[in-house]
Amino acid sequence: MEKHQSEWSKSIPFSEQKVIIKRMFTFAKPFRKTFYGAIVFALLLSVVNIIMPRIIQTFMDNYLTPKTATQSVIYFFAALYLFGVLMKAVIWFFQWFLYSMASLQTFQYIRVKLFEKLHTLGMRYFDQTPAGSIVSRVSNDTETLFDFWHVFLMLLTGLFAVGSSFVAMFMIAPEIAVVNLIFLPILLVVIWYYQKFSSVIYRNMREKLSQLNTKLNESISGMTIIQQFRQEARVNEEFEAINEDYLHTRYAMIKTNSLLLAPIINLLYAIAVAMSLTLFGFDALHSPVEVGLIYAFTTYVQGFFNPMNQMMDFLSVFTDGVVAASRILKIMDETEVTPQQNPGADKKISLGKIEFRNVSFSYDGQNDVLKNISFVANPGETVALVGHTG
């Protein structure tokens, strides 16, 4: 049916995406404290990432360069750096543990609410909606939301990392840090273009995959009919055509990722490092530049660019999550509810005779499944209406 065509063939406007995300956040409210805890650990992680390069910088500039590093000093800084590594591992663990727990609880909560909603829908909805589509909403789409929540964690940690790295660079060399800031709008444009361009290819790819799954399901369930009418060659040609289209969309996605993901981010990172070293070199012509300072600055430059790769990798997960959420919300908004009993009804059945006279019934309001049916069920009798499915 046209109503139930694959959602991947449709483009969701940005305004509608905002509404979908806002409504999905309401399901996360019962677990917001756990989410907040994970965000706090993400903020602590960005602070630790700032401190650790400063430890190496202090050791290199204050002890290694002037050749005053004793064995005890080396052990002290090694232990200090090891402590920082352990702290980073512990913080990272609690960040992911808390956020994963909150995500798991949220998508389980959504699944229960969706299942409860299905129990309130009228029979017409189930007659018009394929059973496989309903099962997919309750199982696959809710499962997709588990990864969908991690997109926001990657976004927050990325923002914390970019912001903290820039602050750290500014504290070391303000002028050079400001020059590196020119790469930020370039990165944002690249991310915007990748999201806009890749989302079209990604939706096409998922649409073809959906068609493949549909063709497989229909062919397997209807194999007896296909063989009876000798339609094997036609079905094979249709499947091969869809599979070929899916292959081309996969090729297009690989080409897009190969150009706009890690390669262009790494290129901008290399240019930023080269530019920073060049500016430090100009400063060295007038006054000495400490080696540890250069090490710390280049490390912060790397921390400035690395989150961009991770955030772009999660854009496909974001697309999956928005489509899955829109499907779930459509069921939540479904108005075809089951008929309710009259709360004021006080009649009692005294005679068990039931009679139907010229009864017609339709699930969709257009095609009758019962036409002018008349029958009587006397007390003690059982009447069954059996269709072609038994």
C-alpha positions as CSV (number, residue, x, y, z in Angstrom):
1,M,0.0,0.0,0.0
2,E,1.1,3.6,-0.7
3,K,0.5,4.4,3.0
4,H,3.1,1.8,4.1
5,Q,5.8,2.4,1.6
6,S,9.3,2.4,3.0
7,E,10.1,5.5,5.0
8,W,13.6,5.5,3.5
9,S,12.2,6.8,0.3
10,K,11.1,10.0,2.0
11,S,13.2,13.0,3.1
12,I,12.5,14.3,6.6
13,P,12.7,18.1,6.7
14,F,14.9,19.6,9.4
15,S,11.9,21.2,11.2
16,E,10.3,17.8,11.4
17,Q,13.5,16.2,12.7
18,K,13.6,18.8,15.5
19,V,10.0,17.9,16.5
20,I,10.8,14.2,16.4
21,I,13.9,14.6,18.6
22,K,12.1,16.8,21.0
23,R,9.3,14.2,21.4
24,M,11.8,11.4,21.9
25,F,13.5,13.3,24.7
26,T,10.2,13.0,26.7
27,F,10.8,9.2,26.8
28,A,14.2,9.8,28.3
29,K,13.0,12.0,31.2
30,P,12.5,9.2,33.7
31,F,16.2,8.4,33.3
32,R,17.6,11.9,33.0
33,K,19.7,11.7,36.2
34,T,21.7,8.8,34.7
35,F,22.2,10.8,31.5
36,Y,23.3,13.8,33.6
37,G,25.8,11.7,35.4
38,A,27.3,10.5,32.1
39,I,27.5,14.1,30.9
40,V,29.4,15.1,34.1
41,F,31.9,12.3,33.5
42,A,32.3,13.4,29.8
43,L,33.1,16.9,31.1
44,L,35.7,15.5,33.5
45,L,37.2,13.5,30.7
46,S,37.8,16.6,28.7
47,V,39.5,18.2,31.7
48,V,41.8,15.2,32.1
49,N,42.7,15.4,28.4
50,I,43.8,19.0,28.9
51,I,45.9,18.2,32.0
52,M,47.9,15.2,30.6
53,P,49.8,17.1,27.9
54,R,50.7,19.7,30.4
55,I,52.4,17.1,32.6
56,I,54.6,16.1,29.7
57,Q,55.2,19.8,28.8
58,T,56.3,20.6,32.4
59,F,58.7,17.6,32.5
60,M,60.2,18.4,29.1
61,D,60.6,22.2,29.6
62,N,61.5,22.4,33.3
63,Y,63.6,19.2,33.7
64,L,64.5,17.5,30.5
65,T,65.6,20.5,28.5
66,P,67.8,22.1,31.2
67,K,69.1,18.5,32.0
68,T,68.0,18.7,35.6
69,A,65.9,15.6,35.6
70,T,66.9,13.2,38.3
71,Q,65.8,9.6,38.7
72,S,63.3,10.6,41.3
73,V,61.9,13.3,39.1
74,I,61.5,10.9,36.2
75,Y,59.7,8.4,38.4
76,F,57.4,11.2,39.8
77,F,56.3,12.4,36.4
78,A,55.9,8.8,35.1
79,A,53.7,8.0,38.2
80,L,51.8,11.2,37.7
81,Y,51.2,10.5,34.0
82,L,50.2,6.9,34.8
83,F,47.7,8.2,37.4
84,G,46.3,10.4,34.7
85,V,45.9,7.5,32.3
86,L,44.2,5.4,35.0
87,M,41.9,8.3,35.9
88,K,41.0,8.7,32.2
89,A,40.2,5.0,31.9
90,V,38.0,5.1,35.0
91,I,36.2,8.3,33.9
92,W,35.7,6.9,30.4
93,F,34.3,3.7,31.8
94,F,31.7,5.4,34.0
95,Q,30.8,7.8,31.2
96,W,30.0,5.0,28.7
97,F,28.5,2.7,31.4
98,L,26.0,5.4,32.7
99,Y,25.1,6.6,29.2
100,S,24.6,3.0,27.9
101,M,22.5,2.1,30.9
102,A,20.3,5.2,30.4
103,S,20.0,4.5,26.7
104,L,19.1,0.8,27.4
105,Q,16.5,1.8,30.0
106,T,15.0,4.4,27.6
107,F,14.6,2.2,24.6
108,Q,13.2,-0.6,26.8
109,Y,10.7,2.0,28.2
110,I,9.8,3.0,24.6
111,R,9.3,-0.6,23.6
112,V,6.9,-1.2,26.5
113,K,4.9,1.9,25.8
114,L,4.7,1.0,22.1
115,F,3.5,-2.5,22.9
116,E,0.9,-1.0,25.3
117,K,-0.3,1.3,22.5
118,L,-0.7,-1.6,20.1
119,H,-3.1,-3.3,22.5
120,T,-5.4,-0.2,22.3
121,L,-5.6,-0.1,18.5
122,G,-8.7,-1.2,16.6
123,M,-8.8,-4.2,14.3
124,R,-8.9,-2.0,11.2
125,Y,-5.3,-0.8,11.9
126,F,-4.0,-4.4,11.9
127,D,-6.0,-5.2,8.8
128,Q,-4.4,-2.3,6.9
129,T,-0.9,-2.6,8.3
130,P,1.4,-5.5,7.4
131,A,2.3,-7.7,10.4
132,G,6.0,-7.6,9.5
133,S,5.9,-3.8,9.6
134,I,4.4,-3.8,13.2
135,V,7.0,-6.4,14.4
136,S,9.8,-4.3,12.9
137,R,8.6,-1.2,14.8
138,V,8.5,-3.0,18.1
139,S,11.8,-4.9,17.7
140,N,14.1,-3.3,15.2
141,D,13.2,0.3,15.4
142,T,13.3,0.4,19.2
143,E,16.6,-1.4,19.1
144,T,18.0,1.3,16.7
145,L,17.2,4.0,19.3
146,F,19.8,2.4,21.7
147,D,22.5,3.6,19.3
148,F,20.6,6.7,18.5
149,W,21.1,8.1,22.0
150,H,24.9,7.7,21.7
151,V,24.9,10.2,18.9
152,F,24.1,12.9,21.5
153,L,26.9,11.6,23.8
154,M,29.4,11.8,20.9
155,L,28.1,15.3,20.2
156,L,28.5,16.5,23.8
157,T,32.0,14.9,24.2
158,G,33.0,16.4,20.8
159,L,31.9,19.8,21.9
160,F,33.7,19.5,25.2
161,A,36.8,18.2,23.5
162,V,36.8,21.0,20.9
163,G,36.1,23.7,23.5
164,S,38.6,22.5,26.0
165,S,41.3,22.0,23.4
166,F,40.9,25.6,22.1
167,V,41.0,27.0,25.7
168,A,44.2,25.0,26.3
169,M,45.7,26.2,23.1
170,F,44.7,29.8,23.9
171,M,46.4,29.6,27.3
172,I,49.7,28.5,25.6
173,A,49.8,30.7,22.5
174,P,46.7,33.0,22.1
175,E,47.7,34.3,18.6
176,I,48.3,30.8,17.1
177,A,45.2,29.4,18.8
178,V,43.0,32.1,17.2
179,V,44.6,31.4,13.8
180,N,43.7,27.7,14.2
181,L,40.1,28.8,14.9
182,I,39.7,29.5,11.2
183,F,39.5,25.8,10.6
184,L,36.3,25.5,12.7
185,P,33.9,27.0,10.1
186,I,35.6,24.9,7.4
187,L,35.0,21.8,9.5
188,L,31.4,22.8,10.1
189,V,30.8,23.3,6.4
190,V,32.3,19.9,5.7
191,I,30.1,18.2,8.3
192,W,27.0,20.0,6.9
193,Y,27.8,19.1,3.4
194,Y,28.5,15.5,4.3
195,Q,25.3,15.2,6.2
196,K,23.3,16.8,3.4
197,F,24.9,14.8,0.6
198,S,25.4,11.5,2.3
199,S,21.9,11.4,3.8
200,V,20.4,11.2,0.3
201,I,22.7,8.3,-0.7
202,Y,22.2,6.6,2.6
203,R,18.4,6.8,2.4
204,N,18.6,5.3,-1.2
205,M,20.8,2.6,0.1
206,R,18.5,1.7,2.9
207,E,15.5,1.9,0.6
208,K,17.1,-0.7,-1.8
209,L,18.0,-2.9,1.2
210,S,14.3,-2.7,2.3
211,Q,13.2,-3.7,-1.2
212,L,15.6,-6.7,-1.1
213,N,14.3,-7.9,2.2
214,T,10.7,-7.5,0.9
215,K,11.4,-9.4,-2.3
216,L,13.1,-12.2,-0.3
217,N,10.1,-12.4,2.1
218,E,7.5,-12.4,-0.6
219,S,9.5,-14.9,-2.7
220,I,10.0,-17.4,0.1
221,S,6.5,-17.2,1.4
222,G,5.0,-17.4,-2.1
223,M,7.5,-19.9,-3.5
224,T,4.7,-22.5,-4.3
225,I,2.8,-20.0,-6.4
226,I,6.0,-18.8,-8.2
227,Q,6.9,-22.3,-9.1
228,Q,3.3,-23.3,-10.1
229,F,3.1,-20.4,-12.6
230,R,6.7,-20.8,-13.8
231,Q,7.7,-17.3,-12.7
232,E,11.2,-18.2,-11.5
233,A,13.0,-16.3,-14.3
234,R,11.0,-13.1,-13.9
235,V,11.5,-13.1,-10.1
236,N,15.2,-13.7,-10.5
237,E,15.5,-10.8,-12.9
238,E,13.6,-8.5,-10.6
239,F,15.8,-9.5,-7.6
240,E,19.0,-9.1,-9.6
241,A,17.9,-5.6,-10.7
242,I,17.2,-4.5,-7.1
243,N,20.5,-6.1,-5.9
244,E,22.4,-4.2,-8.7
245,D,20.9,-0.9,-7.6
246,Y,21.8,-1.7,-4.0
247,L,25.3,-2.4,-5.1
248,H,25.6,1.0,-6.9
249,T,24.3,2.9,-3.8
250,R,26.9,1.0,-1.7
251,Y,29.6,2.1,-4.1
252,A,28.4,5.7,-3.9
253,M,28.4,5.6,-0.1
254,I,31.9,4.2,0.0
255,K,33.1,6.9,-2.4
256,T,31.5,9.6,-0.2
257,N,32.9,8.3,3.0
258,S,36.4,7.9,1.4
259,L,36.4,11.6,0.4
260,L,34.5,13.4,3.2
261,L,35.2,11.4,6.3
262,A,38.7,10.8,7.7
263,P,40.7,11.9,4.7
264,I,39.5,15.5,4.6
265,I,39.6,15.8,8.4
266,N,43.2,14.4,8.5
267,L,44.1,16.8,5.7
268,L,42.8,19.8,7.6
269,Y,44.6,18.5,10.8
270,A,47.9,18.2,8.9
271,I,47.5,21.7,7.5
272,A,46.7,23.1,11.0
273,V,49.8,21.4,12.5
274,A,52.1,22.6,9.7
275,M,50.7,26.1,10.1
276,S,51.1,26.1,13.9
277,L,54.7,24.8,13.6
278,T,55.5,27.5,11.0
279,L,54.2,30.2,13.3
280,F,56.2,28.8,16.2
281,G,59.2,28.8,13.9
282,F,58.7,32.6,13.2
283,D,58.5,33.1,17.0
284,A,61.8,31.1,17.4
285,L,63.6,33.7,15.2
286,H,63.1,36.3,17.9
287,S,63.1,34.2,21.1
288,P,63.6,30.6,22.1
289,V,60.5,28.3,21.9
290,E,60.2,25.5,24.5
291,V,59.9,22.0,23.0
292,G,57.4,20.9,25.6
293,L,55.1,23.9,24.7
294,I,55.2,22.8,21.0
295,Y,54.4,19.2,22.0
296,A,51.4,20.3,24.2
297,F,50.1,22.7,21.5
298,T,50.2,20.1,18.7
299,T,48.5,17.6,21.0
300,Y,45.7,20.0,21.6
301,V,45.4,20.6,17.9
302,Q,44.9,16.9,17.5
303,G,42.3,16.9,20.2
304,F,40.6,19.8,18.4
305,F,40.2,17.7,15.2
306,N,39.7,14.2,16.4
307,P,36.1,14.6,17.6
308,M,35.0,15.6,14.2
309,N,35.8,12.2,12.8
310,Q,33.8,10.5,15.5
311,M,30.8,12.9,15.1
312,M,30.7,12.3,11.3
313,D,30.9,8.6,11.8
314,F,27.7,8.8,13.8
315,L,25.7,10.7,11.2
316,S,24.4,7.5,9.7
317,V,23.3,6.4,13.1
318,F,21.5,9.7,13.5
319,T,19.7,9.2,10.2
320,D,18.6,5.6,11.3
321,G,17.4,6.9,14.7
322,V,15.3,9.8,13.2
323,V,13.6,7.4,10.7
324,A,13.0,4.8,13.5
325,A,11.7,7.4,15.8
326,S,9.3,8.8,13.2
327,R,7.9,5.3,12.6
328,I,7.4,4.7,16.3
329,L,5.7,8.1,16.8
330,K,3.3,7.4,14.0
331,I,2.0,4.4,15.9
332,M,1.9,6.4,19.1
333,D,-0.3,9.0,17.3
334,E,-2.6,6.4,15.6
335,T,-6.2,7.2,16.3
336,E,-7.7,3.9,15.1
337,V,-8.4,2.7,18.7
338,T,-10.4,-0.3,19.7
339,P,-14.1,0.4,20.5
340,Q,-14.7,1.1,24.2
341,Q,-17.5,-0.4,26.3
342,N,-20.2,2.1,27.4
343,P,-19.3,2.8,31.1
344,G,-23.0,3.4,31.9
345,A,-24.3,0.1,30.6
346,D,-26.3,-1.7,33.2
347,K,-28.3,-4.2,31.1
348,K,-28.1,-7.9,31.9
349,I,-28.4,-10.9,29.4
350,S,-31.4,-12.9,30.3
351,L,-31.9,-14.8,27.0
352,G,-28.8,-16.2,25.2
353,K,-30.3,-16.0,21.7
354,I,-28.3,-13.8,19.2
355,E,-29.6,-12.9,15.8
356,F,-27.9,-11.0,12.9
357,R,-30.0,-9.5,10.1
358,N,-28.4,-8.2,6.9
359,V,-25.1,-7.4,8.6
360,S,-22.3,-6.0,6.5
361,F,-18.8,-5.2,7.8
362,S,-15.6,-3.6,6.4
363,Y,-12.2,-3.1,7.9
364,D,-11.2,-0.2,5.6
365,G,-14.6,1.3,5.0
366,Q,-14.4,0.4,1.3
367,N,-14.2,-3.4,0.8
368,D,-16.8,-5.5,2.6
369,V,-15.7,-8.7,4.2
370,L,-19.2,-9.5,5.3
371,K,-22.2,-8.7,3.0
372,N,-25.8,-8.9,4.2
373,I,-25.1,-11.8,6.6
374,S,-28.1,-13.1,8.5
375,F,-28.0,-16.0,11.1
376,V,-29.3,-17.0,14.5
377,A,-27.4,-18.4,17.4
378,N,-29.9,-20.1,19.7
379,P,-29.1,-20.8,23.4
380,G,-26.5,-23.6,23.6
381,E,-25.4,-23.3,20.0
382,T,-22.0,-22.2,18.7
383,V,-21.7,-20.4,15.4
384,A,-18.3,-19.9,13.6
385,L,-17.5,-17.8,10.5
386,V,-14.6,-19.3,8.7
387,G,-12.7,-17.4,6.0
388,H,-10.2,-18.6,3.4
389,T,-7.3,-18.6,5.9
390,G,-9.2,-20.9,8.3
